[in-house]
């Protein structure tokens, strides 16, 4: 019997192996392994427990890990930040009992924001989720969404203050498109749109991270490499789009085949870029 959840540990092990093959340290490889597993889990949380969802999760996770390696941002801190950010999104998106604890998403969002400012937008979303959940309330809980909003505003203000030395929006978009390739870029846009049909906290988390990632990318110093959040957010959205595309086929075998084919096509560009850089 095929167990779709196995895609999570399999992608984790595969991601760590690719990192070691790319001559990264053991610590970085472990962080990248966690990233691959968390990214696969987040995509699967959006697409469901089916085999097609597992295939799309595997393709999206591979796209994200290869993209992170391609931009040269696969050190310990960016990989770990991406891992906890994807874990937070997974916790906000996955189906769970009404009395399930919202604390894992909240703590993961805080850790992600500390590790990478592009993920700070997760903090207010996870904070509101914490406040409105049926979990027993504590006085300190209200401070989390307020702090998250203030932190997000601070990151935006700091990014805008350095925008005078940034590339133009056209150049930045061209760099993002070159990294992802045209097919993955289109899939990412479709996946971002599809998120609007999901649970409100999951959609808000994705849109918040996308918006802040673009702000950071557009205001970064000219010539600076793209931030690690760019390929990871694109990979998450692409995996969601692949899952929706595969779900349009009625037969499970056809769903898996279409998902695997689409995933392979999207992964070709970042895989080739990684191989060329070695």
C-alpha positions as CSV (number, residue, x, y, z in Angstrom):
1,X,0.0,0.0,0.0
2,X,1.3,3.4,-1.0
3,X,1.6,5.8,2.0
4,X,1.6,9.4,0.7
5,X,3.0,10.8,3.9
6,X,6.3,9.1,3.2
7,X,7.1,11.9,0.8
8,X,8.0,14.1,3.8
9,X,10.9,12.0,5.2
10,X,12.0,10.9,1.8
11,X,12.3,14.5,0.6
12,X,14.1,15.3,3.8
13,X,16.7,12.6,3.3
14,X,17.1,13.4,-0.4
15,X,17.5,17.1,0.3
16,X,20.2,16.4,2.8
17,X,22.0,14.1,0.4
18,X,21.9,16.7,-2.4
19,X,23.4,19.2,0.0
20,X,26.2,16.9,1.0
21,X,26.8,16.2,-2.7
22,X,27.1,19.9,-3.2
23,X,29.9,20.0,-0.6
24,X,28.0,21.7,2.2
25,X,28.8,21.1,5.8
26,X,26.9,18.4,7.9
27,X,25.1,21.1,9.9
28,X,23.9,22.9,6.7
29,X,22.9,19.5,5.2
30,X,20.8,18.7,8.2
31,X,19.1,22.1,8.0
32,X,18.4,21.6,4.3
33,X,17.0,18.1,5.1
34,X,14.6,19.7,7.6
35,X,13.8,22.3,4.9
36,X,12.9,19.7,2.3
37,X,10.7,17.8,4.7
38,X,8.9,21.0,6.0
39,X,8.3,22.2,2.4
40,X,6.9,18.9,1.4
41,X,4.7,18.9,4.5
42,X,3.4,22.4,3.8
43,X,2.5,21.7,0.2
44,X,0.8,18.4,1.3
45,X,-1.2,20.4,3.9
46,X,-2.6,22.5,1.2
47,X,-3.2,19.8,-1.4
48,X,-4.5,17.0,0.9
49,X,-3.4,13.4,1.8
50,X,-3.8,11.9,-1.7
51,X,-1.1,10.4,-3.9
52,X,-1.3,13.3,-6.3
53,X,-0.7,15.7,-3.4
54,X,2.3,13.7,-2.3
55,X,3.8,13.9,-5.9
56,X,3.2,17.6,-6.0
57,X,4.7,18.0,-2.6
58,X,7.8,16.1,-3.7
59,X,8.2,18.2,-6.8
60,X,7.7,21.5,-5.0
61,X,10.1,20.6,-2.2
62,X,12.8,19.5,-4.8
63,X,12.2,22.8,-6.6
64,X,12.7,24.8,-3.4
65,X,15.8,23.0,-2.2
66,X,17.5,23.2,-5.7
67,X,16.5,26.9,-6.0
68,X,18.1,27.6,-2.6
69,X,21.3,25.8,-3.6
70,X,21.3,27.6,-6.9
71,X,21.2,31.1,-5.3
72,X,24.0,30.1,-3.0
73,X,22.0,30.6,0.2
74,X,22.1,27.1,1.5
75,X,24.0,27.9,4.7
76,X,22.7,27.0,8.1
77,X,20.7,30.1,9.0
78,X,18.7,30.6,5.7
79,X,17.9,26.9,5.5
80,X,16.8,26.7,9.1
81,X,14.7,29.9,8.7
82,X,13.0,28.4,5.6
83,X,12.3,25.2,7.4
84,X,10.6,26.7,10.4
85,X,8.7,29.1,8.2
86,X,7.3,26.2,6.1
87,X,6.5,24.4,9.3
88,X,4.5,27.4,10.5
89,X,2.6,27.5,7.2
90,X,2.0,23.8,7.4
91,X,0.5,24.1,10.9
92,X,-1.8,26.9,9.7
93,X,-2.9,25.0,6.7
94,X,-3.3,21.4,7.8
95,X,-6.6,20.0,9.0
96,X,-6.5,19.4,12.7
97,X,-8.9,18.9,15.6
98,X,-10.6,22.1,17.0
99,X,-8.8,21.7,20.3
100,X,-5.4,21.3,18.7
101,X,-2.7,23.6,20.1
102,X,-1.9,26.7,18.1
103,X,1.4,27.2,19.9
104,X,3.6,25.2,17.4
105,X,2.6,27.6,14.6
106,X,3.2,30.6,16.8
107,X,6.6,29.6,18.0
108,X,7.7,28.5,14.5
109,X,6.6,31.9,13.1
110,X,8.6,33.8,15.8
111,X,11.7,31.6,15.0
112,X,11.3,32.2,11.3
113,X,11.0,35.9,11.7
114,X,14.2,36.0,13.8
115,X,16.1,34.0,11.3
116,X,15.0,35.8,8.2
117,X,13.1,39.2,8.1
118,X,11.2,38.0,5.0
119,X,9.2,35.7,7.2
120,X,8.2,38.3,9.8
121,X,4.7,38.5,8.3
122,X,4.0,35.1,9.7
123,X,4.1,36.4,13.3
124,X,0.9,38.6,13.1
125,X,-0.9,35.8,11.3
126,X,0.1,33.1,13.7
127,X,-0.6,35.6,16.6
128,X,-4.2,36.2,15.4
129,X,-4.7,32.5,14.9
130,X,-3.5,32.0,18.5
131,X,-5.8,34.6,19.9
132,X,-9.0,33.4,18.2
133,X,-8.4,29.7,18.7
134,X,-10.4,27.8,21.4
135,X,-7.1,27.0,23.2
136,X,-7.1,28.4,26.8
137,X,-6.1,32.1,26.6
138,X,-3.3,33.8,28.5
139,X,-2.8,37.5,28.9
140,X,0.5,37.5,26.9
141,X,-1.1,36.0,23.8
142,X,-2.5,39.4,22.7
143,X,1.0,40.8,22.6
144,X,2.0,38.4,19.7
145,X,-0.1,39.8,16.9
146,X,0.6,43.4,18.1
147,X,4.4,42.7,18.1
148,X,4.1,41.0,14.8
149,X,2.4,44.0,13.1
150,X,5.1,46.3,14.6
151,X,7.9,44.0,13.5
152,X,6.5,43.8,9.9
153,X,6.2,47.5,9.7
154,X,9.7,47.9,10.9
155,X,11.1,45.5,8.3
156,X,9.2,47.3,5.5
157,X,10.4,50.7,6.7
158,X,14.0,49.5,6.9
159,X,13.7,47.9,3.4
160,X,12.3,51.1,1.9
161,X,15.0,53.2,3.5
162,X,17.6,51.3,1.5
163,X,15.6,51.2,-1.7
164,X,17.7,54.0,-3.3
165,X,20.6,51.6,-4.1
166,X,18.3,48.8,-5.4
167,X,17.9,47.4,-8.9
168,X,14.8,48.5,-10.8
169,X,11.7,46.4,-10.4
170,X,12.1,45.2,-14.0
171,X,15.6,44.0,-13.3
172,X,14.6,42.2,-10.1
173,X,11.6,40.5,-11.9
174,X,14.0,39.4,-14.6
175,X,16.4,37.9,-12.1
176,X,13.5,36.0,-10.4
177,X,12.3,34.7,-13.7
178,X,15.8,33.6,-14.7
179,X,16.1,31.7,-11.4
180,X,12.8,29.9,-11.7
181,X,12.3,29.6,-15.4
182,X,9.1,30.6,-17.2
183,X,7.1,27.5,-16.4
184,X,7.9,27.6,-12.7
185,X,7.2,31.3,-12.6
186,X,3.8,30.8,-14.1
187,X,3.1,27.9,-11.8
188,X,4.0,30.0,-8.8
189,X,1.6,32.8,-9.9
190,X,-1.1,30.2,-10.3
191,X,-0.4,28.7,-6.9
192,X,-0.5,32.1,-5.2
193,X,-3.9,32.7,-6.7
194,X,-5.1,29.2,-5.6
195,X,-4.2,30.0,-2.0
196,X,-7.2,32.3,-1.9
197,X,-9.5,29.3,-1.9
198,X,-7.9,27.8,1.2
199,X,-8.3,28.4,4.9
200,X,-8.1,32.1,5.8
201,X,-5.0,31.8,8.1
202,X,-3.1,29.6,5.6
203,X,-3.9,32.0,2.8
204,X,-3.0,35.0,4.9
205,X,0.3,33.4,5.9
206,X,1.3,32.7,2.2
207,X,0.2,36.2,1.0
208,X,2.0,37.9,3.9
209,X,5.3,36.0,3.2
210,X,4.9,36.6,-0.6
211,X,4.4,40.4,-0.1
212,X,7.2,40.8,2.3
213,X,9.6,38.7,0.2
214,X,8.9,40.9,-2.8
215,X,9.4,44.0,-0.7
216,X,12.8,42.7,0.5
217,X,13.7,41.6,-3.1
218,X,12.8,44.9,-4.8
219,X,14.6,47.0,-2.2
220,X,17.8,44.9,-1.9
221,X,21.1,46.5,-2.8
222,X,21.8,46.4,-6.5
223,X,23.7,43.3,-7.6
224,X,23.0,41.5,-4.3
225,X,21.9,37.8,-4.7
226,X,18.2,37.1,-4.4
227,X,17.1,36.2,-0.8
228,X,16.6,32.6,0.1
229,X,12.8,33.2,0.6
230,X,12.3,33.8,-3.1
231,X,12.9,30.2,-4.4
232,X,11.2,28.7,-1.3
233,X,8.0,30.8,-1.6
234,X,7.9,30.1,-5.4
235,X,8.4,26.4,-4.7
236,X,5.5,26.3,-2.2
237,X,3.2,28.1,-4.6
238,X,4.3,25.9,-7.5
239,X,3.7,22.7,-5.6
240,X,0.2,23.9,-4.7
241,X,-0.5,24.7,-8.4
242,X,0.8,21.2,-9.5
243,X,-1.5,19.6,-6.9
244,X,-4.5,21.5,-8.2
245,X,-3.6,20.7,-11.8
246,X,-3.3,17.0,-11.0
247,X,-6.6,16.9,-9.1
248,X,-8.4,17.8,-12.3
249,X,-7.8,14.2,-13.5
250,X,-10.3,11.7,-12.2
251,X,-8.1,8.6,-12.2
252,X,-5.6,8.5,-9.3
253,X,-2.9,7.0,-11.6
254,X,-3.5,9.8,-14.1
255,X,-3.2,12.3,-11.2
256,X,0.1,10.9,-10.1
257,X,1.5,10.8,-13.7
258,X,0.5,14.4,-14.5
259,X,1.9,15.6,-11.2
260,X,5.2,13.8,-11.7
261,X,5.5,15.1,-15.3
262,X,4.7,18.7,-14.4
263,X,7.1,18.5,-11.4
264,X,9.9,17.1,-13.5
265,X,9.5,19.9,-16.0
266,X,9.6,22.6,-13.4
267,X,12.7,21.1,-11.6
268,X,14.8,20.9,-14.7
269,X,15.9,24.6,-14.7
270,X,17.1,24.9,-11.1
271,X,18.7,21.4,-11.3
272,X,20.6,22.5,-14.4
273,X,21.7,25.7,-12.7
274,X,22.9,23.8,-9.7
275,X,24.9,21.3,-11.8
276,X,26.4,24.1,-13.8
277,X,27.6,25.9,-10.7
278,X,29.4,22.9,-9.3
